[in-house]
Amino acid sequence: MDFEWSTIIQSTLILASIVVIPLAVALIIETFKRRFNHNHLEAHPIFEDPNSLKQVKCPYIYDPAEKYISLIVPAYNEELRLPAALDETMNYLQERAGKDESFTYEVIIVDDGSSDGTKRVAFDFVRKFKVDNVRVVLLGKNQGKGEAIRKGMLHSRGKLLLMLDADGATKVDDLAKLENQILAVAKAKHQSTGESSEVIEDIPIVAFGSRAHLEKKALATRKWYRNFLMKGFHVVVLLAAGPGVRDTQCGFKMFTRAAARKLFTNIRLKRWCFDVELVYLSKFFHIPIVEISVTWSEIPGSKVSPLSILNMVWEMALMSLGYRAGIWKISTRES
């Protein structure tokens, strides 16, 4: 019996040396490689005006706000789903701007290296609504949803900045829910501190759209393995970023300009797990996070797969090691 146990222990140690140790080494190496992923070293994008063929000056997140709100739409091979989502978005924005002259807006479409007609669709909307209202950033090659959103955020002009998916799964008019909560948090902050009223763009606040209220329905209709993966993912998120946000992955989030400046100049993860990093960084900077239920519907054509889940777990391991071991430094630059 002792011989059998000795054999089992030896086999386990051998397996660990073959699998666990190389994985740990790869994790450490990759974490060090991403130390400077947040540095915005690449050239600023140039916005093209297809109506005049002129280049348009590109703003940066440290510049003063010029619009009330910016909507950032990451798009990767969204030729089919993007037109309907943009039509709905522009109808809402134009209708609201028609009622309120102070409501100025821009939509920034970030083409994440698409190989279909996404670029053509995006520039069709620039032609129709003019480059002051709709702009396109071309990443050239696919870099990931997180990087596409980061790029759009860093070159936006809004006091408020909203990220929303290109599939239209969340109704754009729900942005008013997030906006109102941000304004309410800002008002409460002024009342509690007795400070003079600041402009909204200077107060760091984040609002997360949430589908948590739909979780019971999702559990009842999804396959068992998808529910297993979802629950497991929630546990990993809790370990990596801590409690406080029930739905980190809804692609409908709003930031004040001050919050976006702190978060998107530091974010390193470029693909699916950047949302979790936003939660971690928000807690580091003590930025209030409000979570608001939004209308959401399943749209065919999702790009999330079991491989995406594995990539998320890998990125969260990188994030945990990077920040907690002090390998990833957080910049506190204010201007």
C-alpha positions as CSV (number, residue, x, y, z in Angstrom):
1,M,0.0,0.0,0.0
2,D,2.8,2.4,0.9
3,F,4.4,1.6,-2.5
4,E,1.2,2.5,-4.3
5,W,0.9,5.8,-2.5
6,S,4.5,6.6,-3.2
7,T,3.9,5.9,-6.9
8,I,0.8,8.1,-7.0
9,I,2.7,11.0,-5.3
10,Q,5.7,10.6,-7.7
11,S,3.3,10.6,-10.7
12,T,1.6,13.7,-9.4
13,L,4.9,15.6,-8.9
14,I,6.0,14.6,-12.4
15,L,2.7,15.8,-13.9
16,A,3.1,19.1,-12.0
17,S,6.6,19.6,-13.3
18,I,5.4,18.9,-16.8
19,V,2.2,21.1,-16.8
20,V,2.1,23.5,-13.8
21,I,5.7,24.7,-13.7
22,P,5.9,25.6,-17.4
23,L,2.4,27.3,-17.2
24,A,3.6,29.4,-14.2
25,V,6.8,30.4,-16.0
26,A,4.8,31.4,-19.1
27,L,2.4,33.4,-16.9
28,I,5.3,35.3,-15.3
29,I,7.0,36.0,-18.7
30,E,3.8,37.2,-20.3
31,T,3.0,39.4,-17.3
32,F,6.4,41.1,-17.6
33,K,5.9,41.5,-21.4
34,R,2.7,43.5,-20.7
35,R,4.2,45.9,-18.2
36,F,4.0,48.8,-20.8
37,N,0.9,47.7,-22.6
38,H,-0.9,50.8,-21.3
39,N,1.6,53.2,-22.8
40,H,0.0,55.1,-25.6
41,L,3.1,55.2,-27.8
42,E,1.5,54.8,-31.2
43,A,0.7,57.8,-33.3
44,H,-2.7,59.5,-32.8
45,P,-5.2,58.3,-35.4
46,I,-6.3,60.7,-38.1
47,F,-10.0,61.1,-38.7
48,E,-10.8,61.3,-42.4
49,D,-13.6,63.3,-43.8
50,P,-14.9,61.4,-46.8
51,N,-17.0,64.4,-47.9
52,S,-14.0,66.8,-48.2
53,L,-11.0,64.3,-48.2
54,K,-9.5,66.5,-45.5
55,Q,-7.8,65.2,-42.4
56,V,-9.5,66.2,-39.1
57,K,-7.6,67.1,-35.9
58,C,-7.5,64.3,-33.4
59,P,-8.3,65.1,-29.8
60,Y,-6.9,63.4,-26.7
61,I,-8.4,62.4,-23.4
62,Y,-6.4,65.1,-21.6
63,D,-7.9,67.9,-23.8
64,P,-11.0,69.8,-22.6
65,A,-14.3,68.3,-23.5
66,E,-16.0,69.6,-26.6
67,K,-19.1,67.5,-26.7
68,Y,-21.6,66.4,-24.0
69,I,-21.3,62.7,-24.8
70,S,-19.2,60.4,-26.9
71,L,-20.4,56.9,-27.9
72,I,-17.6,54.5,-28.6
73,V,-18.6,51.5,-30.8
74,P,-16.0,48.7,-31.3
75,A,-16.6,46.8,-34.5
76,Y,-14.9,43.6,-35.7
77,N,-16.5,42.1,-38.9
78,E,-19.8,43.8,-38.1
79,E,-20.9,44.6,-41.7
80,L,-24.3,42.9,-41.2
81,R,-25.2,44.0,-37.6
82,L,-23.7,47.5,-37.5
83,P,-26.1,49.3,-39.8
84,A,-29.2,48.6,-37.8
85,A,-27.5,49.4,-34.5
86,L,-26.1,52.7,-35.9
87,D,-29.5,53.7,-37.3
88,E,-31.1,53.2,-34.0
89,T,-28.3,55.1,-32.2
90,M,-28.3,58.1,-34.6
91,N,-32.1,58.4,-34.5
92,Y,-32.0,58.6,-30.7
93,L,-29.1,61.1,-30.6
94,Q,-30.7,63.3,-33.3
95,E,-34.1,63.3,-31.6
96,R,-32.6,64.2,-28.2
97,A,-30.4,66.9,-29.7
98,G,-33.4,68.4,-31.4
99,K,-35.1,68.8,-28.1
100,D,-32.0,70.1,-26.2
101,E,-29.4,72.3,-27.8
102,S,-26.9,71.5,-25.0
103,F,-27.0,67.9,-25.9
104,T,-24.1,67.6,-28.3
105,Y,-22.7,64.2,-29.3
106,E,-20.3,62.2,-31.4
107,V,-20.1,58.5,-32.3
108,I,-16.7,56.9,-32.7
109,I,-16.7,53.7,-34.6
110,V,-13.4,51.7,-34.1
111,D,-12.8,49.2,-36.8
112,D,-10.8,46.5,-35.1
113,G,-9.0,45.1,-38.3
114,S,-12.2,43.8,-39.9
115,S,-11.9,41.7,-43.1
116,D,-15.5,42.3,-44.3
117,G,-17.3,45.6,-45.2
118,T,-17.3,47.1,-41.7
119,K,-15.1,50.0,-42.8
120,R,-17.4,50.8,-45.8
121,V,-20.5,50.8,-43.6
122,A,-18.8,53.0,-41.0
123,F,-17.7,55.6,-43.6
124,D,-21.2,55.6,-45.1
125,F,-22.4,56.9,-41.8
126,V,-19.7,59.6,-41.7
127,R,-20.8,60.8,-45.1
128,K,-24.4,60.9,-44.0
129,F,-24.0,62.5,-40.6
130,K,-20.8,64.5,-41.1
131,V,-17.4,64.0,-39.5
132,D,-18.2,66.3,-36.5
133,N,-20.8,63.8,-35.4
134,V,-19.5,60.4,-36.6
135,R,-15.9,59.4,-36.8
136,V,-14.0,56.3,-37.7
137,V,-10.8,54.9,-36.1
138,L,-9.0,52.2,-38.1
139,L,-6.8,49.8,-36.1
140,G,-5.4,48.1,-39.2
141,K,-5.2,44.7,-37.6
142,N,-7.3,42.9,-35.0
143,Q,-6.1,43.9,-31.5
144,G,-9.2,43.0,-29.4
145,K,-12.3,44.6,-28.1
146,G,-10.5,46.1,-25.1
147,E,-7.9,47.9,-27.3
148,A,-10.6,49.1,-29.7
149,I,-12.6,50.7,-26.8
150,R,-9.4,52.1,-25.3
151,K,-8.4,53.8,-28.6
152,G,-11.9,55.3,-29.0
153,M,-12.0,56.5,-25.4
154,L,-8.5,58.2,-25.6
155,H,-9.5,60.1,-28.7
156,S,-13.0,61.2,-27.8
157,R,-14.4,64.7,-26.9
158,G,-17.2,64.0,-24.5
159,K,-17.9,65.0,-21.0
160,L,-19.5,61.6,-20.7
161,L,-18.2,58.6,-22.6
162,L,-20.3,55.5,-23.3
163,M,-19.1,52.2,-24.7
164,L,-21.7,50.1,-26.5
165,D,-21.6,47.0,-28.6
166,A,-22.0,47.0,-32.4
167,D,-24.8,44.4,-32.3
168,G,-27.4,46.6,-30.6
169,A,-28.0,44.1,-27.9
170,T,-28.6,46.9,-25.4
171,K,-31.1,49.7,-26.4
172,V,-29.3,53.0,-26.8
173,D,-31.9,55.0,-25.0
174,D,-30.9,53.2,-21.8
175,L,-27.9,55.5,-21.8
176,A,-30.2,58.0,-20.0
177,K,-30.4,55.5,-17.0
178,L,-26.6,55.5,-16.7
179,E,-26.4,59.2,-17.2
180,N,-29.0,60.0,-14.6
181,Q,-27.2,57.8,-12.0
182,I,-23.9,59.5,-12.7
183,L,-25.5,62.9,-12.2
184,A,-27.2,61.7,-9.0
185,V,-23.9,60.4,-7.6
186,A,-22.2,63.7,-8.5
187,K,-25.0,65.7,-6.8
188,A,-24.8,63.5,-3.6
189,K,-21.0,64.0,-3.5
190,H,-21.5,67.8,-3.6
191,Q,-24.1,67.7,-0.8
192,S,-22.1,65.4,1.4
193,T,-18.9,67.4,1.1
194,G,-20.3,70.9,0.9
195,E,-18.0,71.6,-2.0
196,S,-18.9,74.0,-4.7
197,S,-20.5,72.4,-7.8
198,E,-17.9,70.9,-10.2
199,V,-18.5,70.3,-13.9
200,I,-19.5,66.7,-14.4
201,E,-16.6,65.8,-16.6
202,D,-14.2,66.5,-13.7
203,I,-15.7,64.0,-11.2
204,P,-14.6,60.4,-11.6
205,I,-17.7,58.2,-11.7
206,V,-18.4,55.0,-13.6
207,A,-21.8,53.4,-14.5
208,F,-22.1,49.8,-15.5
209,G,-25.1,48.5,-17.5
210,S,-26.1,45.2,-15.9
211,R,-28.0,42.1,-17.0
212,A,-27.9,40.5,-13.6
213,H,-31.7,40.9,-13.3
214,L,-31.9,38.5,-16.2
215,E,-29.7,35.8,-14.7
216,K,-32.5,33.5,-13.6
217,K,-34.1,33.5,-17.0
218,A,-30.7,32.8,-18.6
219,L,-30.0,29.9,-16.3
220,A,-33.3,28.3,-17.2
221,T,-32.8,28.6,-21.0
222,R,-29.1,28.0,-21.5
223,K,-27.3,24.7,-21.8
224,W,-25.9,23.3,-18.6
225,Y,-22.2,23.7,-19.7
226,R,-22.8,27.4,-20.4
227,N,-24.2,27.9,-17.0
228,F,-21.3,26.0,-15.5
229,L,-18.8,28.2,-17.4
230,M,-20.7,31.3,-16.4
231,K,-20.7,30.4,-12.7
232,G,-17.0,29.5,-12.8
233,F,-16.2,32.8,-14.5
234,H,-18.0,34.7,-11.8
235,V,-15.9,33.0,-9.2
236,V,-12.7,33.8,-11.0
237,V,-13.8,37.5,-11.4
238,L,-14.5,37.6,-7.7
239,L,-11.0,36.3,-6.9
240,A,-9.3,38.7,-9.4
241,A,-11.2,42.0,-8.9
242,G,-13.1,41.5,-5.7
243,P,-16.9,41.9,-5.0
244,G,-19.2,44.8,-5.8
245,V,-20.2,44.3,-9.5
246,R,-22.6,41.5,-10.4
247,D,-22.2,41.8,-14.2
248,T,-18.8,42.9,-15.4
249,Q,-19.2,41.8,-19.0
250,C,-22.2,43.8,-20.2
251,G,-20.9,45.9,-23.1
252,F,-22.7,49.1,-22.0
253,K,-20.7,51.3,-19.7
254,M,-20.5,55.0,-19.1
255,F,-17.6,57.0,-17.7
256,T,-17.1,60.7,-16.9
257,R,-14.1,62.2,-18.7
258,A,-12.1,62.2,-15.4
259,A,-12.8,58.5,-14.8
260,A,-12.0,57.6,-18.4
261,R,-8.7,59.5,-18.2
262,K,-7.6,57.5,-15.1
263,L,-8.8,54.1,-16.4
264,F,-8.0,54.0,-20.1
265,T,-4.5,55.4,-19.7
266,N,-3.7,52.5,-17.4
267,I,-5.6,49.6,-18.9
268,R,-3.4,46.8,-20.3
269,L,-5.7,43.9,-21.2
270,K,-6.7,44.1,-24.8
271,R,-9.4,41.5,-25.3
272,W,-12.4,40.1,-23.4
273,C,-11.2,40.6,-19.9
274,F,-10.5,44.3,-20.0
275,D,-13.9,44.9,-18.2
276,V,-12.6,43.1,-15.1
277,E,-9.5,45.3,-15.2
278,L,-11.7,48.4,-15.3
279,V,-13.3,47.2,-12.0
280,Y,-9.9,46.6,-10.4
281,L,-8.6,50.0,-11.5
282,S,-11.8,51.8,-10.4
283,K,-11.4,50.3,-6.9
284,F,-7.7,51.3,-6.9
285,F,-8.7,55.0,-7.7
286,H,-11.7,54.8,-5.4
287,I,-14.0,55.7,-8.3
288,P,-17.6,55.1,-7.5
289,I,-19.2,52.3,-9.6
290,V,-23.0,52.3,-10.0
291,E,-24.6,49.2,-11.6
292,I,-27.9,49.8,-13.4
293,S,-30.2,47.2,-15.0
294,V,-30.6,47.7,-18.7
295,T,-32.7,46.2,-21.5
296,W,-30.8,43.5,-23.2
297,S,-31.6,40.9,-25.9
298,E,-29.6,38.0,-27.4
299,I,-28.4,38.9,-30.9
300,P,-27.3,36.1,-33.3
301,G,-23.6,36.2,-34.2
302,S,-21.9,36.3,-30.8
303,K,-18.1,36.0,-31.0
304,V,-17.8,34.5,-27.5
305,S,-16.7,30.9,-27.5
306,P,-15.3,28.3,-25.0
307,L,-11.9,29.5,-26.2
308,S,-12.8,33.1,-25.2
309,I,-13.6,31.8,-21.7
310,L,-10.1,30.3,-21.4
311,N,-8.6,33.5,-22.7
312,M,-10.5,35.5,-20.0
313,V,-9.2,33.2,-17.3
314,W,-5.6,33.6,-18.6
315,E,-5.9,37.4,-18.7
316,M,-7.3,37.5,-15.2
317,A,-4.4,35.5,-14.0
318,L,-2.0,38.0,-15.7
319,M,-3.9,40.9,-14.2
320,S,-3.8,39.4,-10.7
321,L,-0.1,38.7,-10.9
322,G,0.8,41.9,-12.6
323,Y,-0.9,44.2,-10.1
324,R,-0.5,42.3,-6.9
325,A,3.2,41.5,-7.5
326,G,3.8,45.2,-8.4
327,I,4.9,44.3,-11.9
328,W,2.3,46.5,-13.5
329,K,2.6,50.1,-12.2
330,I,-0.5,52.4,-12.2
331,S,0.0,55.9,-13.4
332,T,-1.8,58.7,-11.3
333,R,-1.1,61.5,-13.8
334,E,-3.8,64.1,-13.7
335,S,-3.1,66.2,-16.8
